[in-house]
Amino acid sequence: MTSDTASTTAALAPGLGIVGDVTVGFPQSRTGYGQQTYGNTEPQTERARWIQVHETGRATVYAGKVEYGQNIRTGLAIEVADELRISLEEVDVILGDTALVPWDMGTFGSQSTARVGRQLRRAAATARHLLLGLAADQLDLPPTELEARDGRISSRSDQSRSVTYAELLAGQALEHELDRDATLLEPSEFRVMGETHLRRLDAIGRVTGAAQYSQDIQPDGVLFASVIRPVAYGATARSVDFSVAAALPGVVATVHEDGLIAVLAESDEEAERAAELTQIDWDVPQGQPASWQLPAVLVESGTDGFVMQETGDLDVGFSEAESVLEATYFIPYIAPAPMEPRAAVALWEGDRLTVWAGTQRPFGIRQELAAAFGMDESDVRVIAPEIGGGFGAKSPYGLATEAAKLAKTAGRPVRVAYSRVDETVWSNFRPSAVIQIKSGFNSDGRVVAWEANAYHSGERVMIGRRGSETPYTAKHVKSTVHRSDSPLPSGSYRSLGAAVNHFAREVHMDELAEVVGMDPVEFRLHNLTEPRFRRVLETTANAFGWNGPRPAEGRGAGIALGIDVGSYVATAAEVSRQGNEVRIHRISAALDCGLVVNPEGALNQMEGSIVMGIGGALYEAADFDGGRVLNSGFTRYRVPRITDTPPIDVTFCGDDDAPSTGAGEPGIVPIGAALSNAVFAATGQRHRELPIQRHLK
């Protein structure tokens, strides 16, 4: 392993490089979201390379995003292959290496295709136009009479007059500014974008085990650290006794410094055994609440709140309404539960530091490491290898700093890795929430007043704000998000607070439909004017074959809609009760995310997001008491199994002319409400609290 860095704007090898200022990291650090969420305050202005077209005719793409299962490596390559008019197999993609790729805020918010993909299309289009210009000189033809196809430039009227990219670039080292106004291909010109059944670029490595994750990175001389975590949140060590542990075979060093307690050994097993024999007297804070107290904690500790939506006058609205319905909804903490627990490897070479970490934000971690050790960021390199799932939780990555501290102390590379229990307890949970809704409505099914107060746990109020507005056309609306205390560490999770907010709203809408005696689809359409909402709802209902909430004896159907990361989505589900279990028979969903660059990838994202949402709706909840998580392993924390997964039908119904928006998160937004509504139709039991499975009567 080496940590030699390379400037993205260094002298080019033969070929054509497209460079430019970094301006598309999402969210840009100058935005309020970036400042509040990740602490970045200065705009990034560094220059970076986006694409290199080599003299062989192949292209290399550079992006600050990371690959954690969402198949963005293939998606970005598809966009470049089309704009450059080369095959997908001729595109290589480098991701998440701070020494090589453009700065990026991080991989979250379903923005890789929407933001960076479009930037790479511009870069590839810039390269195509430049190649057309080079060919015009060589072929003595005007660029308007030339076309790019299959890695060569040819005359439109005489295909025998042509030149390959390789021939154009042989022996040349060219660099050019990215043209933000470069003409992009029209959908009718696509040859790769929109194609189905394209093979993932990384498929072979993933199925053969050749793909490397952070746990697999083992530089020469690496030591394995077992970090001893507190027995409860807030616990501190009164005393630490390493006497037995330090004498064990393979143990190289013990560390107790600034709250970091660790054993370093030549193998994982030796480090773990030594940690088990380390004697620690813990001071555990008393009075920490238990799971059952959480709803009261959230409401009682709520701040004045942030008004997300306000129109009309609620007093007027409720006075005009013929009826009023009030209900409270509760959503517990749930764990992100990625397949791969975190790991980080740190290597010092003199005053330069390289860290391999499965983080969603390598540049943010680089900044944190530089600050922790008083270094320039240019002396820190963070590399994100393959990542086995993140779901937002792998944006913070404290293991990177731990590994770097321990490596500096030991004078050797060090690997720190979480166990499954560590990953659950010391990651972050999706924030819990209490949502109170009061609605005023008339017998004709028209909602006239809507008041929502959402109490989300945690410091980052931005999480709870996402998806808190109602899309329905009530004249008098006020939606407020309150920040509440959080007994468990809470933070980013797929869709942030959108799935939570949508659950409460869409269940409430079903309750209103039941009261006024209208079909749930008809009731929603009666209160919707936005064409894209109506389209996904109607598309889902048609694909599902919706004929009411009770399609057969013992069966129930539910439907819900939503919006997240600029994409519109609706989901319908059919369920039945079998003993103490909810069985899902089928699910239909429709997504409008604009142009679908990679249909297979988008389909996989929708299916995965829906399955993840099934877990939160039916099974998942973190149990805790006195600062201890009581179900931190998969033996007691149930996630969806393959036997819980029904047939899932997904329809894409957006316009190809509309810019791409996200596909990774919207699927999780309406599924919880759709299932709750379906369970009510099947059993008569209304579930305003998740997970449903725990509360079946």
Secondary structure, 3 states (H helix, E strand, C coil): CCCCCCCCCCCCCCEEEEEEECCCCCCCCCCHHHHHHHCCCCCCCCEEEEEEEECCCCEEEEECCCCCCCCHHHHHHHHHHHHHCCCHHHEEEEECECCCCCCCCCCCCCCHHHHHHHHHHHHHHHHHHHHHHHHHHHHCCCHHHEEEECCEEEECCCCCCEEEHHHHHCCCEEEEECCCCCCCCCHHHCCCCCCCCCCCCCHHHHHHCCCCEHHHCCCCCCEEEEECCCCCCCCEEEEEECHHHHCCCCEEEEEEECCEEEEEECCHHHHHHHHHCCEEEEECCCCCCCHHHHHHHHHHCCCCCEEEEEECCHHHHHHHCCEEEEEEEEECCECCCCCCCCEEEEEEECCEEEEEECCCCHHHHHHHHHHHHCCCHHHEEEECCECCCCCCCCCCCHHHHHHHHHHHHHCCCEEEECCHHHHHHCCCEECCEEEEEEEEECCCCCEEEEEEEEEEECCCHHHHHCCCCCCCCCCEEEEEEEEECCCCCECCCCCCCHHHHHHHHHHHHHHHHHHHCCCHHHHHHHCCCCHHHHHHHHHHHHHHCCCCCCCCCCEEEEEEEEEECCEEEEEEEEEEEECCEEEEEEEEEEEECCCCCCHHHHHHHHHHHHHHHHHHHHCCCCCEECCEECCCCCCCCCCCCHHHCCCEEEEECCCCCCCCCCCCCCCHHHHHHHHHHHHHHHHCCCCCECCHHHHCC
